[in-house]
Each structure stands twice: as structure tokens, then as C-alpha cells.
Amino acid sequence: MTITVTPTSARTASGLRAALAVPAVHAEGTRTVVVLRGEADLADRPVLADVLSRVIALRAGDVVIDLTDAEFLDTAIVRALAVGEQLLERRGRRLTFRSPSRLAAQVLDVFGLTELIETEDVVQL
């Protein structure tokens, strides 16, 4: 089952670009998967933060950030993901990254997050 969460910021004219890049959210067993696609940058941070907040507050279990179709992640996005990881950790839950590109893995490495990459998908830096 796939649920597309429409963040409050996407309901305004200024949120139109963000609405087009809303991450898909679906359950995978006991985990929740958030799928990022395309290029994610500073303009997308409020949307991602809203989606992560809802997933953390309204769902149980660990969270997987699927980066298979993510072409680019800027530092604002990775900071939002790092905050999400900290919030989940405080709740005894875990955040992991699935299938990051080499570039995405390098950005995650700058933030010390490479240990969160699912082991079968570790990208050599």
C-alpha cells in the first residue's frame, strides 16, 4: 500500500514545486519506507520535514529512506534526515538508507551517516 502525504506547505501556491516532489510513503512489514525521487534540495526540505514528522508521530517501527531514484541530495535535505534519525533514536526506533548513489553516499558520509546505509546496499566511497 502506498500513501502519499500532502503536506500543509503544498496546499499553497508557493508550495506547488514542493507538492510535485512529495515523497511516497508505504509500509514494508513493520517498517515505513519513505521514497525520495529526483533532486531534493533546500526548497524540498519543508516537505520532507513534514512527511518525516508525520511518519515518526503516526507510525510505529523503523523508517527506511529509499534513495534508489534520488538523483541529488543537498545538505539541507541530509540535515533534515539527520534530525529524523535523532528523533527516531530517542524513541528506540531506527532510520536507515536504501540504495544511495555514490554521490548520495558521499554526502551522507560528510554528515557521518554512512553507518545507516543498509548493509547489502553499501556503496564504496
N, C-alpha and C positions, 0 to 999 in steps of 0.2 A: 504494500500500500504506500502510495506517495501522497504527502501532504505538502501543499505549497502555502507557506505562511506569508500573508501580505502584511508587511509592517506598516505601522501608522505613518511613517515618513513617506511611504509610497502612495499614500492617498492624496497627496498634494501635487500641484503642477511641478514644483521643484523636485519632487521625488520620482518623476517619471523615469529618468535614467536608472535610478536605483530599483524601481519596480521591475524593469526588464532583466535585472541581474539577481533577482531574489533566489537564494539558494533553495534547492529542493531538499525536503526532509522526509525520510522514511525510516520505518522500523526494520531492523535486521536482527531477529531473535530478541535478545534482551537489550541490544544496543540501538542507539539512534544514529542514523547516518545523515550528515549534512553535506550535500554535494555542491562544491563550488565549480563554476564553469567560466571559461573565458578569462578576461583580465579583471582582476579585483584590485581596486586602488582606494585612495582616500575617500572618494565620492561614495564608495560602496560600504565604507566602514559602519555608518549608522544602521544600514540594513542588516549587515552581518551581526552586529552587536545585538540588535533587536531579536533576530532569529535565535542566536545563541542563548540570550536571556530567557526566551520562551522555552527552549528545549531544556535548559537547566532547571527552570522552575516547574514546568508542567510534565516532564517525563522522568522516568527512573532509568537507572542503568548508565553504562558508559556511552561516550559520544565519539564517533568516528568522523573526521573531516576527510571526505573523499576529494582528492586533488587530481584525479585521473584526467579530467577535462579542463583543469585550470592552466591557462597559458602564462599568467603572470600574477604574482602576489607582491604588493608593495609593503613597506614596513608598517604602515598604518593597519593593514589587514592582519599582519603577523602579531602586532601588539594586541589587537582585539582577540585573536586566537589564544595568545598567552594569558590574557585576563580570564578568558573562558576556562582555560586549563586550571588556573589557580582556584577559581570558584568551584569547579568540579572536584578538585583535590580536597578542598575543605569539607565537601560533602561525602568524602570517601568514594568518589567516582573517578573515572579516568577519561582523558581525552587522548586520542591517537590520530595519526595522519596516515592516509592510504594513498599509495601510488603517486608521490610527488615527482615532478620532473626534476632533472638535475638542477635547474635554476631555482626551483622552489625549495629543494633540499638545501641549497647553499644559503638561501635567505633564512630558512629555519635554523641552520647552523649558526648564523650570526646571532640569533636570539637564544642559542643553547637549547633548542627544541628537537634536535635530531634524534634524541633517545625516545621520542614519542612516535617516530615513524614505525609502522607495523613491520616486524622483522622480515617477513617474506618480501617486503617491498623496499628494503633499504637500498638507497641509491648511493653509489660510490662518488664521493666528492672530489 
